[in-house]
Amino acid sequence: MNPNQVLIGPDGQPTYGLFEDGIQYINFRDYDLRSPMDRKLGRLAKHFKFNQFQFVALVSPELIVGVAIVDLKWVSNAFVYLYEPKSQRFEEFSFMQPLARKTDIGLRPENGAASFHSGRNSISISAGSGRRALNVSLSNGVDIAAVIDESGSSPLAMCSRAGYQGWVYTRKTAALPCKGRVLWAGDEIDLTQIKALASVDWTAGYMRGETFWNWGSMSATLADGRRLGMNLAAGVNETGFTENALWLDDRLIKVDMVNFQFSRYLPNSPWRMQSADGIVNLRFTPMGQRKEKINALFIDSNFTQHFGVFDGEIRLAGELIHVENCWGFAEDHYARW
């Protein structure tokens, strides 16, 4: 069997590292899950400790869209937000389902599907044949139909250790071409016309029971017409490997560890993101944010996702790229699950 078909091997352990072509199937039920004291855990523990989420962003200087489906087994939630930079118009929607009812996230990152339903609100993300489709239909009339072209891009796909007994598989892409339309407050926005680019985050695993992360993402078109994508993170998924990368058009460029400098309690203040190898030196200026705090019996979450603009430099071998007013995201997240 091709080793990239499944993540968990015959010994019950995942394969750690970076995967050029990604993993086809996350066979988490084959994992030899144990307690910190090495006691074998059964099927129920395997089910309830396994977390999954998907996040898709559509980014343009004229419109920012963020959509997520999160399955934490005890509860699932989904959110959709839209922001128009010119007018600063912002609208968000958030939904929850106890015991992850009407929530389904498949185990195939490259050609699977995810869906969430709450009343007359539905969200779906499906992948296959080099494309990823996002469909959102909300009861208030917001409707999104987008097709993301993944055919030429190399994803950043990796699996790393998470705490003593866990692991996380994540697959990231950014600055992907997309087409489709967004219906919002009576307006129809053509994604091709506004030159929107997409980013995709597919993540699953046995994550640390208490964790945090900082994250930065960018999808932009440079002055010379090239697409520049970025995914940076600190605090998670960096035990031996990192999920830090750039994309120049469809070329993946790996980046070293990244230092995030920001003031958590001054939400409008700028961030700095600098990589240890000197490739990334960026300033992020927040323009808006989505915040959510959940304090429940089994789950806590303190989530802030900023959207705003990046400025600074990307220093590559033989080239210095000046980043000016490029839209993206910065995130500060604490979780207990």
Rosetta blueprint (number, residue, H / E / L):
1 M L
2 N L
3 P L
4 N L
5 Q L
6 V E
7 L L
8 I E
9 G L
10 P L
11 D L
12 G L
13 Q L
14 P E
15 T L
16 Y L
17 G E
18 L E
19 F L
20 E L
21 D L
22 G L
23 I L
24 Q L
25 Y E
26 I L
27 N L
28 F H
29 R H
30 D H
31 Y L
32 D L
33 L L
34 R E
35 S L
36 P L
37 M L
38 D L
39 R L
40 K E
41 L L
42 G L
43 R H
44 L H
45 A H
46 K H
47 H H
48 F H
49 K H
50 F L
51 N E
52 Q E
53 F E
54 Q E
55 F E
56 V E
57 A E
58 L E
59 V E
60 S E
61 P L
62 E L
63 L E
64 I E
65 V E
66 G E
67 V E
68 A E
69 I E
70 V E
71 D E
72 L L
73 K L
74 W L
75 V E
76 S E
77 N E
78 A E
79 F E
80 V E
81 Y E
82 L E
83 Y E
84 E E
85 P L
86 K L
87 S L
88 Q L
89 R E
90 F E
91 E E
92 E E
93 F E
94 S E
95 F E
96 M E
97 Q E
98 P E
99 L L
100 A L
101 R L
102 K L
103 T E
104 D E
105 I E
106 G L
107 L L
108 R L
109 P L
110 E L
111 N L
112 G L
113 A E
114 A E
115 S E
116 F E
117 H E
118 S E
119 G L
120 R L
121 N E
122 S E
123 I E
124 S E
125 I E
126 S E
127 A E
128 G E
129 S L
130 G L
131 R E
132 R E
133 A E
134 L E
135 N E
136 V E
137 S E
138 L L
139 S L
140 N L
141 G L
142 V L
143 D E
144 I E
145 A E
146 A E
147 V E
148 I E
149 D E
150 E L
151 S L
152 G L
153 S L
154 S L
155 P L
156 L E
157 A E
158 M E
159 C E
160 S E
161 R E
162 A E
163 G L
164 Y L
165 Q L
166 G E
167 W E
168 V E
169 Y E
170 T E
171 R E
172 K E
173 T E
174 A E
175 A E
176 L E
177 P E
178 C E
179 K E
180 G E
181 R E
182 V E
183 L E
184 W E
185 A L
186 G L
187 D E
188 E E
189 I E
190 D E
191 L L
192 T L
193 Q L
194 I L
195 K L
196 A L
197 L E
198 A E
199 S E
200 V E
201 D E
202 W E
203 T E
204 A E
205 G E
206 Y E
207 M L
208 R L
209 G L
210 E E
211 T E
212 F E
213 W E
214 N E
215 W E
216 G E
217 S E
218 M E
219 S E
220 A E
221 T E
222 L L
223 A L
224 D L
225 G L
226 R L
227 R E
228 L E
229 G E
230 M E
231 N E
232 L E
233 A E
234 A E
235 G L
236 V L
237 N L
238 E L
239 T L
240 G L
241 F L
242 T L
243 E L
244 N L
245 A E
246 L E
247 W E
248 L E
249 D L
250 D L
251 R E
252 L E
253 I E
254 K E
255 V L
256 D L
257 M L
258 V E
259 N E
260 F E
261 Q E
262 F L
263 S L
264 R L
265 Y L
266 L L
267 P L
268 N L
269 S L
270 P L
271 W E
272 R E
273 M E
274 Q E
275 S E
276 A L
277 D L
278 G L
279 I L
280 V E
281 N E
282 L E
283 R E
284 F E
285 T E
286 P E
287 M E
288 G E
289 Q E
290 R E
291 K E
292 E E
293 K E
294 I E
295 N E
296 A L
297 L L
298 F L
299 I L
300 D E
301 S E
302 N E
303 F E
304 T E
305 Q E
306 H E
307 F E
308 G E
309 V E
310 F E
311 D E
312 G E
313 E E
314 I E
315 R E
316 L E
317 A L
318 G L
319 E E
320 L E
321 I E
322 H E
323 V E
324 E E
325 N E
326 C E
327 W E
328 G E
329 F E
330 A E
331 E E
332 D E
333 H E
334 Y E
335 A E
336 R E
337 W L
